Every structure is written in C-alpha cells, then in structure tokens.
Amino acid sequence: MVLGQLFSKETQAIFFNYKEKPVQRMLDFDFVCGRETPSVAAIVAPGSSGGFQKLFFGKQEIAIPVYGSTAEATRKHPRADVFINYASFRSAYESSLEALRAPTIRVAAIIAEGVPERDTKHLIAFARANNKVIIGPATVGGVQAGAFKIGDTAGTLDNIVACKLHRPGSVGFVSKSGGMSNEMYNVLARATDGLYEGAYGGRRVRRRWAASAEQ
C-alpha cells in the first residue's frame, strides 16, 4: 500500500466523465487554498474528439484540455497522478482498471454507487499489488485541507471556508457518510484546529480500505 500523505498543493487529477459542478468546486477550493496550479489537469470525455472546457480559477477563466481517452490524457499529463472517476456503475470498473494500469496514476477515486462487490475487490487487489490506492466506490471523495479535494467533497465553498478546510489542521478523519462528514467538519472547526486529511467510505470493502490506508 501507498502510505503517508496522499495529496499536496502540487497534486493534479484527471477527471473522467465531465461534470461541471464538481470540477468547478475543485477549482474554487484550489483558489481559496492559494494554489498556484489548478488541481484538474485534464478531463476525459470518452469518445470525444478533444478540445477544451472553459472554467473559472478565481476570477480568471481558464481552459482545461479535454481528451477522448484515459490513455491520451495520462500520456499528455504525466504529473497528474490522481484519477477521479465519475463514470456510472456500468463502466466504473473497466475505466478505473484502465487508469490504475497507467504507470502515472497513483490514486483512483470511484464515485459510482452499485459497483459489484466482486469488481471492487478485484480493483482493491490490483491496487495493493501495484502500490496504488483506491477511494470508493460509492464515495464522495477525500480532502487534504489547504491542498486538494475530490469533486463535491465537503460541499459548497461557503461550507469549506466555515469548516476551515482551506487551511490544514491536525485531525485525520474517516467516515462512511458524506453528510456525516460535513457535520463532523463543523464540529472539528469549532472544537479543534481543524481537519488535516479526510476520506469517505460506506460499504464493508471500503471501510477495510480506509483502515489500511490510514495505518
């Protein structure tokens, strides 16, 4: 297993199956954290002919490149070592396995619910055998306070600032519920110096991953 801190202010991701709000929320988080480089390096829209997607980084409009395949995106962006998979449960297994086979991908976050447990166990086994990490399936994602967050993790920008997630604290947190996590972030912001790193899971196989990842 990959041990230690998963993300940093230099971490970049490849976002699979474009969804505007999760990507924009990642960029908004980047901006309030004071990142110099957006955390989304590229978007994969399967079957597309490529191009760019315009989004905002603070008040500045930026163009994020779009590719038709994961292979092309990983080849063009070798420093992007996180794969954020918003595919449906029908294709989450195949697309995640393809990403994990890419030598540059270190962490895969699988958002889809309903991925068969057998497929999930296979993905976890492959990741462990290749010194990689899986977050999910059926996860909201994860967050490294002040550095990097996955998709819709921690909700709106107002909630992120109120919970002090734009700067690192010292508390590590693992939850099986995205809603519960947001409540706990508020508690941590009031009772401690705030979150350092958080991850989310729900099913038995995901809880097992979370426990091993935090050791």
C-alpha positions in Angstrom: 0.0 0.0 0.0 1.0 3.6 -0.5 1.5 5.1 3.0 1.7 8.6 4.3 0.1 11.8 2.9 -2.0 11.1 -0.2 -2.2 14.7 -1.6 -0.4 18.0 -1.6 -0.7 21.5 -3.1 1.0 20.2 -6.2 -1.3 17.2 -6.7 -3.2 17.2 -10.0 -6.0 15.0 -11.2 -7.5 13.6 -14.4 -11.3 13.9 -14.2 -13.2 11.2 -16.1 -16.8 11.8 -17.4 -17.1 15.6 -17.1 -19.5 17.1 -14.6 -19.3 20.9 -14.4 -20.2 21.5 -10.7 -17.7 19.0 -9.2 -14.9 20.3 -11.4 -15.7 23.9 -10.7 -15.9 23.2 -6.9 -12.4 21.7 -7.1 -11.1 24.8 -8.8 -12.8 27.1 -6.3 -11.2 25.1 -3.5 -7.8 25.5 -5.2 -8.2 29.2 -5.4 -9.1 29.8 -1.7 -6.2 27.5 -0.7 -3.8 29.7 -2.6 -2.7 27.0 -5.1 -0.8 28.4 -8.0 -1.8 25.5 -10.3 -5.4 24.2 -10.7 -5.8 20.7 -9.4 -7.7 19.5 -12.5 -5.1 18.9 -15.2 -7.3 17.3 -17.8 -10.8 16.0 -18.5 -11.6 12.7 -20.2 -14.8 12.6 -22.2 -14.9 9.1 -23.7 -15.3 9.1 -27.5 -14.9 12.9 -27.8 -12.6 14.5 -30.4 -10.9 16.6 -27.7 -10.8 20.3 -27.3 -11.0 22.5 -24.1 -13.5 23.2 -21.3 -13.7 26.7 -20.0 -14.0 27.1 -16.2 -13.0 29.6 -13.6 -10.0 29.8 -11.3 -10.9 32.6 -9.1 -11.9 35.5 -11.4 -9.8 34.2 -14.2 -11.3 32.0 -17.0 -9.1 29.0 -17.8 -9.2 26.3 -20.5 -8.8 22.7 -19.3 -7.9 20.3 -22.1 -10.4 17.5 -22.9 -9.3 14.1 -24.3 -11.3 11.2 -25.8 -9.4 8.5 -23.8 -7.7 8.0 -20.5 -4.6 6.7 -22.3 -4.2 10.0 -24.2 -4.8 12.1 -21.0 -2.3 10.2 -18.9 0.3 10.4 -21.7 -0.1 14.2 -22.1 -0.2 14.9 -18.4 2.3 12.5 -16.6 2.3 14.6 -13.5 -1.4 14.1 -12.9 -1.4 11.1 -10.6 -5.0 11.1 -9.3 -7.9 9.7 -11.4 -11.4 10.9 -10.4 -13.9 8.6 -11.9 -17.5 9.9 -12.4 -18.5 7.0 -14.7 -21.7 5.2 -13.9 -21.6 1.8 -12.2 -21.9 0.2 -15.7 -18.5 1.3 -16.7 -16.8 2.3 -13.5 -14.9 -1.0 -13.1 -13.4 -1.0 -16.7 -12.5 2.7 -16.7 -10.9 2.5 -13.2 -8.9 -0.6 -14.0 -7.6 1.1 -17.2 -6.5 4.1 -15.2 -4.8 2.0 -12.5 -2.8 0.2 -15.2 -1.3 3.6 -16.3 2.1 3.9 -14.6 1.5 7.6 -13.8 -1.8 7.1 -11.8 -1.3 6.6 -8.1 -4.8 7.2 -6.6 -8.2 6.4 -8.1 -11.4 7.8 -6.6 -14.5 6.0 -7.8 -17.7 7.9 -7.2 -20.3 5.5 -8.7 -22.7 3.5 -6.5 -23.7 0.0 -7.4 -20.4 -1.4 -8.5 -20.5 -5.1 -7.8 -18.5 -6.2 -4.8 -16.5 -8.7 -6.8 -15.3 -6.0 -9.1 -14.5 -3.7 -6.2 -12.4 -6.5 -4.5 -10.6 -7.0 -7.8 -9.8 -3.3 -8.1 -8.5 -3.2 -4.5 -6.4 -6.3 -5.0 -4.9 -4.8 -8.2 -4.2 -1.5 -6.4 -2.5 -3.2 -3.5 -0.4 -5.4 -5.8 0.8 -2.3 -7.7 1.3 0.0 -4.7 -1.7 2.2 -5.5 -4.7 3.5 -3.6 -8.5 3.3 -4.3 -11.0 5.6 -2.7 -14.5 4.2 -3.2 -16.6 3.0 -4.9 -19.7 5.0 -3.9 -17.6 7.6 -2.3 -17.9 11.4 -2.1 -14.1 11.5 -2.3 -11.5 12.9 0.0 -9.8 16.1 1.1 -6.3 17.3 2.1 -7.1 20.5 3.9 -5.5 23.5 2.3 -4.2 21.4 -0.6 -6.5 19.2 -2.6 -10.1 17.9 -2.7 -12.0 15.5 -4.8 -15.2 16.6 -6.6 -18.1 17.5 -4.4 -16.3 16.6 -1.2 -17.3 19.0 1.7 -20.0 20.7 -0.3 -20.1 24.4 -1.2 -17.3 27.0 -1.0 -19.1 28.7 2.0 -19.1 25.4 3.9 -15.5 24.8 3.1 -14.5 28.2 4.5 -16.8 27.8 7.5 -15.2 24.5 8.3 -11.6 25.9 7.8 -10.9 23.3 5.1 -9.0 25.9 3.1 -6.1 25.6 5.6 -4.6 22.5 7.3 -5.4 21.4 10.8 -4.2 18.3 12.6 -7.1 15.9 12.8 -7.4 12.9 10.5 -11.0 11.7 9.8 -12.5 8.6 8.1 -16.3 8.4 7.6 -18.8 6.1 5.9 -21.1 9.0 5.1 -20.6 12.2 3.1 -23.4 14.0 5.1 -21.9 12.9 8.4 -18.5 14.1 7.3 -19.8 17.6 6.7 -21.3 17.7 10.2 -18.0 16.5 11.7 -16.1 19.1 9.8 -18.2 21.8 11.5 -17.5 20.1 14.9 -13.8 19.9 14.2 -13.7 23.5 13.2 -15.2 24.5 16.5 -13.5 22.1 18.8 -10.1 21.6 17.3 -7.6 23.4 15.0 -9.4 21.6 12.0 -9.0 18.8 9.6 -5.7 17.6 8.2 -7.0 14.8 5.9 -10.4 13.1 5.4 -11.6 10.2 3.4 -15.1 8.7 2.9 -16.4 5.2 2.5 -19.6 3.2 3.3 -19.6 -0.5 2.3 -17.6 -3.1 4.1 -14.8 -3.3 1.5 -14.4 0.5 1.5 -14.1 0.6 5.3 -11.5 -2.0 5.1 -9.5 0.1 2.6 -9.8 3.2 4.8 -8.5 1.4 7.8 -5.5 0.1 5.9 -4.8 3.4 4.2 -4.6 5.3 7.4 -2.1 2.9 9.1 
